[in-house]
Amino acid sequence: GSPCAIIQGSDEKATGEVLIKDLFLGAELAKLENREEYLRKQADAQRKVPEGKLVEAVREVLARHGVTWN
């Protein structure tokens, strides 16, 4: 039930980035049959951000799905 995953493999570590995956959006994309629509929305489902923008990027994913925090 997690809305996102944060991944930092060796490639991301070398460039000071992390990969943010929107798991809810990814699940929706997996159901699409239209390849063009899938490719258009893929950038929202998975993107690299600088390590310093990690919290901001996670908050964007949470807000997209109405998940709140205190």
Sequence and secondary structure as in RCSB ss.txt:
>XXXX:A:sequence
GSPCAIIQGSDEKATGEVLIKDLFLGAELAKLENREEYLRKQADAQRKVPEGKLVEAVREVLARHGVTWN
>XXXX:A:secstr
  SEEEE  HHHHHHTEEEEEEHHHHHHHHT   HHHHHHHHHHHEEEEEGGGHHHHHHHHHHHTT    
